[in-house]
Amino acid sequence: MALISIWMRLSTNKVKSHHNLRDGSRGKAEVSPFRGHFSDKLRTVPILPLVLPLFLLFLLGAAPKPKTSKVYIQKLKNSRYRLIVNRKPYIVKGVCCNPIPIGQNHEYDWWSDPNKPWLVDGKLMQEMGVNTVRFYQSHENPEETKTVIRDLYALYGIRTILGHWLGFWEYPCPFYGDKAFQERIKKEVLEMVSIYKDEPGILFWTLGNENNYSCLGRINPWSTEEIDKEPDPQKQQAMRAKIYYSFVNELAKEIHKIDPNHPVALGNGELVGLEFARECCPDVDLVACIIYRGRTFGNLFKSLKATFDRPIVITEFGADSYDAYLKKEDQNMQAFFLESQWRQIFENSANNKEGEGNCLGGTMFEWTDEWWKHDESNPESWSVHDTESNWSNGSYYFDIKAEGNKNMNEEWFGIVSLSEELEDAQPAGGQGLNKRLPRKAYYVIREFWKKPVLARDIKKKAKKSK
């Protein structure tokens, strides 16, 4: 660059030319024809052979691109684990994000929304202390997905866990025992990894969600001719599990070949089937579990260590904010449950010697409420915040006495509620978004992340107060 500067100062016949800058914009440079020599009183020095290659590199933008920072899992003593990002330990403090506006359902293309909801949400997340978002699957348009990933990372320092459903919701079922089906899904997954692996905002990949339940016949059951010939239902489940987990491992192995810089997670409902993963998934780096056990996770971390010795990110957990028994919103109870859950996550991280040390963090379900979930086939209900529950979970004891014990309100899981009132979508410049209203849990978890209060701290405080 010093030689180029000398040349520019000594040139006389200047003409203007345009060139592409590194950021893709157009700039102007003052360039002159150069005769190959400059003179001083002592000698004439030929410098064109020195300057020209450097100048050509400058014009062509041939400077090497910065490398994607490696994300990896560090195994410590006694099967304790840490996630390392930019050479520093990283605890996932995340949320599941699917910003569907009021009046729309899961088919709404928020990735293309001119309001760019991720900008408003990203700012709120950053202020809370969120460092990670989980997206269940990328958008069909890679450039729009890249825009979201880049904006969240560049503007707010928020990284992305990017997943793939592995065809779980395909009609009539995911044919995991069919080679053609496997090859098609494999192609989709590897294309996803190839497209996004160099994005600095990517944290890791997640394969599936609760797909293991299909092996049990609970959700989207599938089979093969060989499985159907087996009369024992338990052996049938085992056969399906081995097929499915072997397929996931094949995907993980292929991902590592094209992307050595990001871990691969096995998405799994609870710990169900992980005894087969232990046998079939040697290439999986961690498990991404969906856990709804109420206020605590019980023996989750210890059981995982005994069943399938991999670190865990709890990629879906939480509590809704509606009391189905008293029929009113209860932000206090949601905040209480979430703080207790986060306390257990931190207690079982590598930093705490008293826990199992195999938890890398979590992503709460979820960022904002989704008003379409109770009656997804009825568009009129998508504009109504339904308070009727469809299912029961006794671990959420505060409203289990609701009629029929149905106490889980799918439309009320957001730690940020949505208002029908529209707010300015700046800096995106769209027509407006549903106003975001953080619930109590937002503030409680924000303060917990700043200064985690663990069980031992509570005990010490109780002793002192006596």
Phi, psi and omega in degrees: 000326178297319179296319178297320180297317178300314182299317183294323181289326184276345183288152182240309181280087187266137173231154181268136174222155180260149176213159178276130176276168183297329182276005176094353180277173180256135179230171178247138176233142176273110184237141179233154171298141183236134187271354174099353181217154162227153187246143163232189186290339186266318187198169173253125186247122176282112181243358180303318178300334179278318188281319189303313179299320179295319182293321178297319177299320180297313181295322185275357180063041187272006178297140183297143178285147178297140182286148174293129181293140183281130173254128181210167180254127180259124178266126180257189179293153175059038177055044173257147189226150172227143172270129183247125178229127184053039176068016179232147175301142186225119173261125181289113176244087194231177177222148168279134187233124176210077191285073179277126180287161175301135179094357179240166178240194186297344180279353182295134182268081181288338178300330182260004183298123180297342177285346181047068184302334181295339178286313177295314180294319181300320179296315178297319179298313181301318180295333178280330184110008177296133176244357185212140169240150176246125172249129185291330177200151180285164177282158181292338178262107184302323183294325179289323176296316179299322179300315180295311181300315182292317180298313181298321183281313184291321185272327189233359180068024183260126180268163186241130165267117183251130185242177174217135182289345184057037175070018187299326184261013180286142180275140359274346180189164176279114184275073184292343178272002183256124184297322180295319177297315180300316182295322179294315179294320179300318179298316179298314182296313182291329174295317178302312181296317181298322183288320191251358187296336181265004176285122182300338183277353181286133178261302173199172181258143175238127181257110180082183181222278175244031186299335180298335179294338177292335178289335180270351182084009181284314182228134177046057183294146179220166181202180174223168179300319181295318180295319181297335180283344181277119184284337184276116182302323180292322176292327175299315179299318179296321179295317178296318181298318181294322177295313184294309183293329176294323178295315179299319180296321177299320177297314180300318180298316180290324178298316181298331179293322183261345179217091179278001188261355181223137178292161178242127182253145172267113175287132186209136172283118184053209176258012184299124176089357185290345173295332175278327176298324178302324181276325192253349188238059179292340184265000177279136185272327182203168175251144178242096191261148174258116188228121174234083182247016179084220188293328180231169177261006177060227182267021185310307189290321178290318180296320179298316181300324181281332185269312184211098189288081175224153174290162183231139162246123179279099191271002171202117176198167178156197179204141178279165186253018180243130177271103184290340179277311179275352177057053176202159178293142179223085181290332180297316182292319177301314180296320180298314180295314183294319178297319178297320179295316179294327178299318179291326177298313181291325180293338180251019173274168182295338183288338183257113184292341184276344181264189182282337175074018182246012180255128183261357180133198182198165173234113182294145169258109005208183184289299181239155175299154175234110189281356186266351197286328186294318182225074189293342180271357183245100183303330180296331182281347182290345178258010180240132178275088186294145179246006179271136182264153179253347185209169188237147174210109183294343178292340175262078196287341189294336179228026182292343178280007176299159182306126181069012183061017180276105189234001182259111186260099187301333185272005187234025183273350184294141170276355172232125180270163178250141176252149175291342175291136180268145176239160180300133182270016177303143011272010184286325178084022179276194184278349178128147179246158169301131182300135179270128180235098181300136176274176181303322181303324179305313184282323180295315180290325176303314180289325178297315179299324179295318181216086183300128176255110183267173184301321181296327178292321179294320179295317179298318180295320179295321179296318181294328182284346181283000000 
